[in-house]
Amino acid sequence: MRNSRFLLGGGLIALMLFAPHVGLTQQANDELNKLRFELLQKDLESLKAGQKAIIDELQEMKKLLSSRGDDRSPVRDINTTLNVADAFSKGDKKATLTLVEFTDYQ
């Protein structure tokens, strides 16, 4: 009788030590998940605010560049006639000329 009480008591103690506390861990996980979700929402809102600021700056840059007009565009097609009648030349006198300018500001 004494051995059975000892075994029963030891078994209950072992069961309490090794059994997971389902109610406590579930509540802690829910609170942790809620906290993580709130942090992710804050991060998402800050990213949205940053993207809006970038888009606003890009729109402002577009407005500034469009106000420059077509005359100030860095890429443009200019058709003009140069008088080189008295200059030394080789080849066809009516040949077209394509002039490409490469600049480097470094």
N, CA, C and O atoms as a printed pandas DataFrame, in Angstrom:
     atom_number atom_name residue_name chain_id  residue_number  x_coord  y_coord  z_coord
0              1         N          MET        A               1    0.811   -1.179    0.000
1              2        CA          MET        A               1    0.000    0.000    0.000
2              3         C          MET        A               1    0.866    1.259    0.000
3              4         O          MET        A               1    0.584    2.247   -0.678
4              5         N          ARG        A               2    1.909    1.175    0.776
5              6        CA          ARG        A               2    2.799    2.327    0.852
6              7         C          ARG        A               2    3.516    2.533   -0.477
7              8         O          ARG        A               2    3.702    3.670   -0.911
8              9         N          ASN        A               3    3.915    1.457   -1.118
9             10        CA          ASN        A               3    4.592    1.563   -2.415
10            11         C          ASN        A               3    3.652    2.128   -3.488
11            12         O          ASN        A               3    4.069    2.907   -4.345
12            13         N          SER        A               4    2.401    1.729   -3.427
13            14        CA          SER        A               4    1.472    2.239   -4.431
14            15         C          SER        A               4    1.216    3.733   -4.234
15            16         O          SER        A               4    1.068    4.464   -5.213
16            17         N          ARG        A               5    1.164    4.191   -2.999
17            18        CA          ARG        A               5    1.020    5.624   -2.746
18            19         C          ARG        A               5    2.258    6.376   -3.238
19            20         O          ARG        A               5    2.156    7.451   -3.830
20            21         N          PHE        A               6    3.414    5.792   -2.983
21            22        CA          PHE        A               6    4.662    6.427   -3.424
22            23         C          PHE        A               6    4.712    6.517   -4.946
23            24         O          PHE        A               6    5.076    7.552   -5.505
24            25         N          LEU        A               7    4.343    5.428   -5.604
25            26        CA          LEU        A               7    4.339    5.422   -7.068
26            27         C          LEU        A               7    3.292    6.399   -7.620
27            28         O          LEU        A               7    3.542    7.115   -8.590
28            29         N          LEU        A               8    2.117    6.411   -6.983
29            30        CA          LEU        A               8    1.068    7.322   -7.442
30            31         C          LEU        A               8    1.473    8.781   -7.239
31            32         O          LEU        A               8    1.274    9.610   -8.127
32            33         N          GLY        A               9    2.036    9.093   -6.082
33            34        CA          GLY        A               9    2.489   10.461   -5.811
34            35         C          GLY        A               9    3.628   10.861   -6.735
35            36         O          GLY        A               9    3.634   11.973   -7.263
36            37         N          GLY        A              10    4.598    9.964   -6.937
37            38        CA          GLY        A              10    5.717   10.247   -7.849
38            39         C          GLY        A              10    5.249   10.418   -9.278
39            40         O          GLY        A              10    5.750   11.270  -10.013
40            41         N          GLY        A              11    4.278    9.594   -9.668
41            42        CA          GLY        A              11    3.734    9.707  -11.027
42            43         C          GLY        A              11    3.033   11.029  -11.244
43            44         O          GLY        A              11    3.175   11.652  -12.296
44            45         N          LEU        A              12    2.268   11.461  -10.238
45            46        CA          LEU        A              12    1.585   12.752  -10.352
46            47         C          LEU        A              12    2.575   13.913  -10.412
47            48         O          LEU        A              12    2.400   14.855  -11.186
48            49         N          ILE        A              13    3.607   13.832   -9.592
49            50        CA          ILE        A              13    4.625   14.893   -9.619
50            51         C          ILE        A              13    5.334   14.918  -10.967
51            52         O          ILE        A              13    5.545   15.989  -11.535
52            53         N          ALA        A              14    5.699   13.760  -11.479
53            54        CA          ALA        A              14    6.356   13.690  -12.793
54            55         C          ALA        A              14    5.440   14.216  -13.878
55            56         O          ALA        A              14    5.882   14.928  -14.779
56            57         N          LEU        A              15    4.159   13.868  -13.796
57            58        CA          LEU        A              15    3.199   14.351  -14.788
58            59         C          LEU        A              15    3.079   15.869  -14.741
59            60         O          LEU        A              15    3.001   16.514  -15.786
60            61         N          MET        A              16    3.063   16.439  -13.557
61            62        CA          MET        A              16    2.974   17.897  -13.428
62            63         C          MET        A              16    4.231   18.587  -13.943
63            64         O          MET        A              16    4.146   19.673  -14.515
64            65         N          LEU        A              17    5.404   17.969  -13.747
65            66        CA          LEU        A              17    6.651   18.588  -14.204
66            67         C          LEU        A              17    6.817   18.526  -15.715
67            68         O          LEU        A              17    7.286   19.481  -16.334
68            69         N          PHE        A              18    6.436   17.413  -16.298
69            70        CA          PHE        A              18    6.702   17.217  -17.722
70            71         C          PHE        A              18    5.524   17.553  -18.631
71            72         O          PHE        A              18    5.702   17.670  -19.844
72            73         N          ALA        A              19    4.347   17.708  -18.079
73            74        CA          ALA        A              19    3.179   18.041  -18.905
74            75         C          ALA        A              19    3.224   19.524  -19.263
75            76         O          ALA        A              19    3.527   20.356  -18.408
76            77         N          PRO        A              20    2.931   19.859  -20.496
77            78        CA          PRO        A              20    2.931   21.281  -20.877
78            79         C          PRO        A              20    1.746   22.001  -20.259
79            80         O          PRO        A              20    0.665   21.432  -20.102
80            81         N          HIS        A              21    1.961   23.228  -19.921
81            82        CA          HIS        A              21    0.903   24.061  -19.367
82            83         C          HIS        A              21    0.205   24.736  -20.540
83            84         O          HIS        A              21    0.555   25.849  -20.934
84            85         N          VAL        A              22   -0.762   24.060  -21.075
85            86        CA          VAL        A              22   -1.418   24.484  -22.301
86            87         C          VAL        A              22   -2.095   25.842  -22.122
87            88         O          VAL        A              22   -1.958   26.711  -22.983
88            89         N          GLY        A              23   -2.802   26.037  -21.051
89            90        CA          GLY        A              23   -3.507   27.293  -20.846
90            91         C          GLY        A              23   -2.568   28.468  -20.725
91            92         O          GLY        A              23   -2.839   29.528  -21.288
92            93         N          LEU        A              24   -1.485   28.315  -20.017
93            94        CA          LEU        A              24   -0.550   29.423  -19.814
94            95         C          LEU        A              24    0.242   29.733  -21.074
95            96         O          LEU        A              24    0.413   30.899  -21.429
96            97         N          THR        A              25    0.723   28.708  -21.747
97            98        CA          THR        A              25    1.528   28.962  -22.947
98            99         C          THR        A              25    0.672   29.543  -24.057
99           100         O          THR        A              25    1.145   30.396  -24.809
100          101         N          GLN        A              26   -0.563   29.111  -24.182
101          102        CA          GLN        A              26   -1.425   29.649  -25.225
102          103         C          GLN        A              26   -1.690   31.133  -24.994
103          104         O          GLN        A              26   -1.667   31.919  -25.941
104          105         N          GLN        A              27   -1.934   31.512  -23.785
105          106        CA          GLN        A              27   -2.194   32.912  -23.483
106          107         C          GLN        A              27   -0.951   33.753  -23.742
107          108         O          GLN        A              27   -1.050   34.850  -24.292
108          109         N          ALA        A              28    0.213   33.255  -23.354
109          110        CA          ALA        A              28    1.446   33.992  -23.586
110          111         C          ALA        A              28    1.716   34.124  -25.078
111          112         O          ALA        A              28    2.157   35.179  -25.534
112          113         N          ASN        A              29    1.457   33.065  -25.847
113          114        CA          ASN        A              29    1.664   33.128  -27.293
114          115         C          ASN        A              29    0.708   34.116  -27.934
115          116         O          ASN        A              29    1.096   34.840  -28.851
116          117         N          ASP        A              30   -0.533   34.162  -27.471
117          118        CA          ASP        A              30   -1.483   35.124  -28.022
118          119         C          ASP        A              30   -1.036   36.554  -27.750
119          120         O          ASP        A              30   -1.105   37.409  -28.632
120          121         N          GLU        A              31   -0.584   36.810  -26.542
121          122        CA          GLU        A              31   -0.110   38.151  -26.209
122          123         C          GLU        A              31    1.142   38.504  -27.010
123          124         O          GLU        A              31    1.296   39.632  -27.476
124          125         N          LEU        A              32    2.027   37.530  -27.161
125          126        CA          LEU        A              32    3.249   37.769  -27.936
126          127         C          LEU        A              32    2.919   38.017  -29.400
127          128         O          LEU        A              32    3.486   38.912  -30.026
128          129         N          ASN        A              33    2.005   37.226  -29.942
129          130        CA          ASN        A              33    1.603   37.427  -31.338
130          131         C          ASN        A              33    0.914   38.773  -31.528
131          132         O          ASN        A              33    1.111   39.434  -32.548
132          133         N          LYS        A              34    0.119   39.176  -30.566
133          134        CA          LYS        A              34   -0.547   40.480  -30.644
134          135         C          LYS        A              34    0.475   41.607  -30.625
135          136         O          LYS        A              34    0.351   42.577  -31.372
136          137         N          LEU        A              35    1.483   41.477  -29.771
137          138        CA          LEU        A              35    2.539   42.484  -29.702
138          139         C          LEU        A              35    3.328   42.534  -31.008
139          140         O          LEU        A              35    3.641   43.615  -31.506
140          141         N          ARG        A              36    3.643   41.380  -31.554
141          142        CA          ARG        A              36    4.357   41.329  -32.841
142          143         C          ARG        A              36    3.525   41.962  -33.950
143          144         O          ARG        A              36    4.043   42.703  -34.785
144          145         N          PHE        A              37    2.241   41.663  -33.945
145          146        CA          PHE        A              37    1.351   42.224  -34.962
146          147         C          PHE        A              37    1.303   43.745  -34.865
147          148         O          PHE        A              37    1.335   44.434  -35.884
148          149         N          GLU        A              38    1.227   44.266  -33.654
149          150        CA          GLU        A              38    1.206   45.722  -33.472
150          151         C          GLU        A              38    2.521   46.348  -33.933
151          152         O          GLU        A              38    2.514   47.418  -34.541
152          153         N          LEU        A              39    3.646   45.693  -33.650
153          154        CA          LEU        A              39    4.934   46.217  -34.113
154          155         C          LEU        A              39    5.024   46.192  -35.632
155          156         O          LEU        A              39    5.547   47.126  -36.241
156          157         N          LEU        A              40    4.517   45.130  -36.243
157          158        CA          LEU        A              40    4.521   45.059  -37.705
158          159         C          LEU        A              40    3.623   46.132  -38.314
159          160         O          LEU        A              40    3.946   46.699  -39.358
160          161         N          GLN        A              41    2.496   46.409  -37.660
161          162        CA          GLN        A              41    1.626   47.474  -38.164
162          163         C          GLN        A              41    2.315   48.832  -38.091
163          164         O          GLN        A              41    2.195   49.640  -39.011
164          165         N          LYS        A              42    3.037   49.085  -36.998
165          166        CA          LYS        A              42    3.765   50.352  -36.873
166          167         C          LYS        A              42    4.852   50.457  -37.936
167          168         O          LYS        A              42    5.038   51.515  -38.535
168          169         N          ASP        A              43    5.575   49.350  -38.172
169          170        CA          ASP        A              43    6.607   49.351  -39.209
170          171         C          ASP        A              43    5.999   49.605  -40.580
171          172         O          ASP        A              43    6.551   50.351  -41.389
172          173         N          LEU        A              44    4.862   48.979  -40.831
173          174        CA          LEU        A              44    4.187   49.158  -42.114
174          175         C          LEU        A              44    3.745   50.599  -42.312
175          176         O          LEU        A              44    3.888   51.151  -43.403
176          177         N          GLU        A              45    3.213   51.204  -41.273
177          178        CA          GLU        A              45    2.783   52.599  -41.364
178          179         C          GLU        A              45    3.971   53.534  -41.605
179          180         O          GLU        A              45    3.858   54.492  -42.369
180          181         N          SER        A              46    5.105   53.261  -40.959
181          182        CA          SER        A              46    6.276   54.112  -41.182
182          183         C          SER        A              46    6.813   53.935  -42.601
183          184         O          SER        A              46    7.286   54.894  -43.209
184          185         N          LEU        A              47    6.741   52.706  -43.133
185          186        CA          LEU        A              47    7.161   52.491  -44.520
186          187         C          LEU        A              47    6.243   53.221  -45.492
187          188         O          LEU        A              47    6.708   53.806  -46.470
188          189         N          LYS        A              48    4.946   53.188  -45.224
189          190        CA          LYS        A              48    4.002   53.902  -46.089
190          191         C          LYS        A              48    4.267   55.405  -46.060
191          192         O          LYS        A              48    4.206   56.072  -47.092
192          193         N          ALA        A              49    4.560   55.933  -44.872
193          194        CA          ALA        A              49    4.849   57.365  -44.756
194          195         C          ALA        A              49    6.130   57.716  -45.514
195          196         O          ALA        A              49    6.198   58.757  -46.169
196          197         N          GLY        A              50    7.138   56.859  -45.428
197          198        CA          GLY        A              50    8.377   57.095  -46.159
198          199         C          GLY        A              50    8.169   57.050  -47.664
199          200         O          GLY        A              50    8.720   57.872  -48.396
200          201         N          GLN        A              51    7.377   56.092  -48.127
201          202        CA          GLN        A              51    7.088   56.000  -49.559
202          203         C          GLN        A              51    6.313   57.221  -50.044
203          204         O          GLN        A              51    6.564   57.720  -51.141
204          205         N          LYS        A              52    5.383   57.700  -49.239
205          206        CA          LYS        A              52    4.625   58.897  -49.628
206          207         C          LYS        A              52    5.543   60.104  -49.733
207          208         O          LYS        A              52    5.397   60.922  -50.642
208          209         N          ALA        A              53    6.494   60.219  -48.802
209          210        CA          ALA        A              53    7.449   61.332  -48.856
210          211         C          ALA        A              53    8.302   61.243  -50.116
211          212         O          ALA        A              53    8.568   62.261  -50.756
212          213         N          ILE        A              54    8.730   60.046  -50.477
213          214        CA          ILE        A              54    9.547   59.864  -51.686
214          215         C          ILE        A              54    8.735   60.219  -52.928
215          216         O          ILE        A              54    9.237   60.891  -53.829
216          217         N          ILE        A              55    7.492   59.773  -52.978
217          218        CA          ILE        A              55    6.643   60.073  -54.140
218          219         C          ILE        A              55    6.402   61.571  -54.248
219          220         O          ILE        A              55    6.429   62.124  -55.348
220          221         N          ASP        A              56    6.166   62.236  -53.118
221          222        CA          ASP        A              56    5.969   63.692  -53.144
222          223         C          ASP        A              56    7.209   64.406  -53.661
223          224         O          ASP        A              56    7.099   65.350  -54.444
224          225         N          GLU        A              57    8.391   63.965  -53.231
225          226        CA          GLU        A              57    9.630   64.583  -53.716
226          227         C          GLU        A              57    9.817   64.350  -55.212
227          228         O          GLU        A              57   10.258   65.246  -55.931
228          229         N          LEU        A              58    9.481   63.146  -55.682
229          230        CA          LEU        A              58    9.599   62.872  -57.115
230          231         C          LEU        A              58    8.636   63.737  -57.927
231          232         O          LEU        A              58    8.993   64.231  -58.997
232          233         N          GLN        A              59    7.430   63.917  -57.424
233          234        CA          GLN        A              59    6.477   64.780  -58.123
234          235         C          GLN        A              59    6.984   66.214  -58.199
235          236         O          GLN        A              59    6.833   66.886  -59.220
236          237         N          GLU        A              60    7.588   66.674  -57.105
237          238        CA          GLU        A              60    8.131   68.031  -57.101
238          239         C          GLU        A              60    9.284   68.162  -58.100
239          240         O          GLU        A              60    9.406   69.175  -58.788
240          241         N          MET        A              61   10.129   67.126  -58.173
241          242        CA          MET        A              61   11.237   67.147  -59.153
242          243         C          MET        A              61   10.696   67.172  -60.574
243          244         O          MET        A              61   11.224   67.882  -61.429
244          245         N          LYS        A              62    9.635   66.394  -60.831
245          246        CA          LYS        A              62    9.035   66.392  -62.166
246          247         C          LYS        A              62    8.505   67.773  -62.522
247          248         O          LYS        A              62    8.667   68.233  -63.653
248          249         N          LYS        A              63    7.869   68.438  -61.553
249          250        CA          LYS        A              63    7.361   69.781  -61.806
250          251         C          LYS        A              63    8.496   70.744  -62.120
251          252         O          LYS        A              63    8.389   71.561  -63.035
252          253         N          LEU        A              64    9.584   70.647  -61.360
253          254        CA          LEU        A              64   10.725   71.539  -61.610
254          255         C          LEU        A              64   11.334   71.291  -62.974
255          256         O          LEU        A              64   11.682   72.233  -63.686
256          257         N          LEU        A              65   11.466   70.023  -63.340
257          258        CA          LEU        A              65   12.069   69.711  -64.635
258          259         C          LEU        A              65   11.139   70.063  -65.786
259          260         O          LEU        A              65   11.606   70.487  -66.843
260          261         N          SER        A              66    9.842   69.897  -65.607
261          262        CA          SER        A              66    8.922   70.215  -66.700
262          263         C          SER        A              66    8.820   71.722  -66.909
263          264         O          SER        A              66    8.514   72.169  -68.014
264          265         N          SER        A              67    9.071   72.510  -65.873
265          266        CA          SER        A              67    9.006   73.963  -66.031
266          267         C          SER        A              67   10.208   74.503  -66.790
267          268         O          SER        A              67   10.210   75.663  -67.202
268          269         N          ARG        A              68   11.218   73.684  -66.977
269          270        CA          ARG        A              68   12.396   74.122  -67.732
270          271         C          ARG        A              68   12.057   74.303  -69.203
271          272         O          ARG        A              68   12.689   75.100  -69.896
272          273         N          GLY        A              69   11.075   73.574  -69.673
273          274        CA          GLY        A              69   10.686   73.690  -71.075
274          275         C          GLY        A              69   11.498   72.766  -71.959
275          276         O          GLY        A              69   12.469   72.149  -71.521
276          277         N          ASP        A              70   11.076   72.683  -73.228
277          278        CA          ASP        A              70   11.763   71.799  -74.173
278          279         C          ASP        A              70   13.109   72.351  -74.597
279          280         O          ASP        A              70   13.980   71.592  -75.024
280          281         N          ASP        A              71   13.300   73.681  -74.487
281          282        CA          ASP        A              71   14.561   74.284  -74.912
282          283         C          ASP        A              71   15.723   73.817  -74.042
283          284         O          ASP        A              71   16.862   73.758  -74.505
284          285         N          ARG        A              72   15.441   73.487  -72.786
285          286        CA          ARG        A              72   16.510   73.134  -71.859
286          287         C          ARG        A              72   16.669   71.632  -71.690
287          288         O          ARG        A              72   17.433   71.182  -70.836
288          289         N          SER        A              73   15.964   70.862  -72.484
289          290        CA          SER        A              73   16.048   69.413  -72.375
290          291         C          SER        A              73   17.452   68.949  -72.747
291          292         O          SER        A              73   18.007   69.424  -73.738
292          293         N          PRO        A              74   18.040   68.038  -71.980
293          294        CA          PRO        A              74   19.396   67.587  -72.296
294          295         C          PRO        A              74   19.462   66.751  -73.569
295          296         O          PRO        A              74   20.515   66.683  -74.204
296          297         N          VAL        A              75   18.365   66.119  -73.949
297          298        CA          VAL        A              75   18.336   65.325  -75.171
298          299         C          VAL        A              75   17.348   65.978  -76.125
299          300         O          VAL        A              75   16.159   66.086  -75.825
300          301         N          ARG        A              76   17.837   66.401  -77.246
301          302        CA          ARG        A              76   16.947   67.025  -78.213
302          303         C          ARG        A              76   17.505   66.815  -79.616
303          304         O          ARG        A              76   18.706   66.631  -79.819
304          305         N          ASP        A              77   16.614   66.848  -80.541
305          306        CA          ASP        A              77   16.972   66.684  -81.948
306          307         C          ASP        A              77   17.052   68.071  -82.566
307          308         O          ASP        A              77   16.052   68.783  -82.653
308          309         N          ILE        A              78   18.243   68.443  -82.991
309          310        CA          ILE        A              78   18.443   69.773  -83.562
310          311         C          ILE        A              78   18.783   69.607  -85.042
311          312         O          ILE        A              78   19.789   68.996  -85.402
312          313         N          ASN        A              79   17.952   70.148  -85.858
313          314        CA          ASN        A              79   18.217   70.149  -87.295
314          315         C          ASN        A              79   18.659   71.557  -87.678
315          316         O          ASN        A              79   17.887   72.511  -87.586
316          317         N          THR        A              80   19.879   71.668  -88.096
317          318        CA          THR        A              80   20.399   72.982  -88.497
318          319         C          THR        A              80   21.298   72.797  -89.711
319          320         O          THR        A              80   21.773   71.699  -90.002
320          321         N          THR        A              81   21.510   73.875  -90.389
321          322        CA          THR        A              81   22.359   73.852  -91.579
322          323         C          THR        A              81   23.617   74.660  -91.295
323          324         O          THR        A              81   23.548   75.813  -90.869
324          325         N          LEU        A              82   24.755   74.043  -91.534
325          326        CA          LEU        A              82   26.041   74.738  -91.365
326          327         C          LEU        A              82   26.604   75.064  -92.739
327          328         O          LEU        A              82   26.530   74.255  -93.663
328          329         N          ASN        A              83   27.157   76.236  -92.858
329          330        CA          ASN        A              83   27.764   76.642  -94.114
330          331         C          ASN        A              83   29.251   76.289  -94.072
331          332         O          ASN        A              83   30.027   76.921  -93.355
332          333         N          VAL        A              84   29.633   75.290  -94.833
333          334        CA          VAL        A              84   31.035   74.863  -94.902
334          335         C          VAL        A              84   31.515   74.888  -96.364
335          336         O          VAL        A              84   32.321   74.052  -96.772
336          337         N          ALA        A              85   31.021   75.836  -97.129
337          338        CA          ALA        A              85   31.350   75.900  -98.556
338          339         C          ALA        A              85   32.828   76.152  -98.780
339          340         O          ALA        A              85   33.409   75.595  -99.712
340          341         N          ASP        A              86   33.453   76.977  -97.951
341          342        CA          ASP        A              86   34.853   77.308  -98.151
342          343         C          ASP        A              86   35.790   76.407  -97.360
343          344         O          ASP        A              86   37.007   76.541  -97.483
344          345         N          ALA        A              87   35.271   75.510  -96.565
345          346        CA          ALA        A              87   36.117   74.655  -95.729
346          347         C          ALA        A              87   36.588   73.445  -96.514
347          348         O          ALA        A              87   35.937   72.997  -97.457
348          349         N          PHE        A              88   37.750   72.923  -96.094
349          350        CA          PHE        A              88   38.293   71.718  -96.703
350          351         C          PHE        A              88   37.394   70.546  -96.335
351          352         O          PHE        A              88   37.005   70.398  -95.176
352          353         N          SER        A              89   37.063   69.712  -97.319
353          354        CA          SER        A              89   36.207   68.557  -97.050
354          355         C          SER        A              89   36.623   67.403  -97.936
355          356         O          SER        A              89   37.285   67.570  -98.961
356          357         N          LYS        A              90   36.214   66.243  -97.507
357          358        CA          LYS        A              90   36.500   65.032  -98.262
358          359         C          LYS        A              90   35.207   64.231  -98.320
359          360         O          LYS        A              90   34.581   64.040  -97.278
360          361         N          GLY        A              91   34.792   63.773  -99.435
361          362        CA          GLY        A              91   33.558   63.014  -99.559
362          363         C          GLY        A              91   32.454   63.846 -100.171
363          364         O          GLY        A              91   32.691   64.914 -100.737
364          365         N          ASP        A              92   31.245   63.336 -100.046
365          366        CA          ASP        A              92   30.077   63.980 -100.632
366          367         C          ASP        A              92   29.778   65.293  -99.916
367          368         O          ASP        A              92   29.741   65.334  -98.687
368          369         N          LYS        A              93   29.566   66.361 -100.674
369          370        CA          LYS        A              93   29.299   67.673 -100.088
370          371         C          LYS        A              93   27.902   67.763  -99.506
371          372         O          LYS        A              93   27.644   68.650  -98.692
372          373         N          LYS        A              94   26.994   66.885  -99.886
373          374        CA          LYS        A              94   25.627   66.915  -99.375
374          375         C          LYS        A              94   25.375   65.825  -98.324
375          376         O          LYS        A              94   24.226   65.512  -98.013
376          377         N          ALA        A              95   26.421   65.269  -97.798
377          378        CA          ALA        A              95   26.269   64.229  -96.776
378          379         C          ALA        A              95   25.739   64.834  -95.470
379          380         O          ALA        A              95   26.059   65.971  -95.124
380          381         N          THR        A              96   24.929   64.059  -94.761
381          382        CA          THR        A              96   24.399   64.553  -93.479
382          383         C          THR        A              96   25.411   64.293  -92.372
383          384         O          THR        A              96   26.225   63.373  -92.451
384          385         N          LEU        A              97   25.340   65.095  -91.378
385          386        CA          LEU        A              97   26.264   65.015  -90.250
386          387         C          LEU        A              97   25.463   64.752  -88.976
387          388         O          LEU        A              97   24.456   65.408  -88.709
388          389         N          THR        A              98   25.926   63.795  -88.213
389          390        CA          THR        A              98   25.327   63.533  -86.903
390          391         C          THR        A              98   26.378   63.846  -85.859
391          392         O          THR        A              98   27.452   63.246  -85.836
392          393         N          LEU        A              99   26.057   64.783  -85.005
393          394        CA          LEU        A              99   26.982   65.215  -83.971
394          395         C          LEU        A              99   26.440   64.763  -82.624
395          396         O          LEU        A              99   25.314   65.100  -82.255
396          397         N          VAL        A             100   27.246   63.997  -81.888
397          398        CA          VAL        A             100   26.851   63.515  -80.581
398          399         C          VAL        A             100   27.854   64.047  -79.574
399          400         O          VAL        A             100   29.061   63.881  -79.744
400          401         N          GLU        A             101   27.359   64.680  -78.537
401          402        CA          GLU        A             101   28.237   65.257  -77.517
402          403         C          GLU        A             101   28.150   64.418  -76.251
403          404         O          GLU        A             101   27.066   64.167  -75.725
404          405         N          PHE        A             102   29.313   63.988  -75.776
405          406        CA          PHE        A             102   29.394   63.261  -74.509
406          407         C          PHE        A             102   30.109   64.169  -73.521
407          408         O          PHE        A             102   31.208   64.648  -73.798
408          409         N          THR        A             103   29.503   64.400  -72.399
409          410        CA          THR        A             103   30.143   65.235  -71.379
410          411         C          THR        A             103   30.267   64.446  -70.087
411          412         O          THR        A             103   29.442   63.587  -69.776
412          413         N          ASP        A             104   31.305   64.757  -69.354
413          414        CA          ASP        A             104   31.545   64.116  -68.069
414          415         C          ASP        A             104   31.911   65.197  -67.077
415          416         O          ASP        A             104   32.848   65.961  -67.305
416          417         N          TYR        A             105   31.190   65.267  -65.993
417          418        CA          TYR        A             105   31.388   66.346  -65.036
418          419         C          TYR        A             105   32.335   65.957  -63.911
419          420         O          TYR        A             105   32.435   66.685  -62.924
420          421         N          GLN        A             106   33.018   64.857  -64.027
421          422        CA          GLN        A             106   33.938   64.447  -62.954
422          423         C          GLN        A             106   35.284   65.083  -63.119
423          424         O          GLN        A             106   36.180   64.850  -62.308
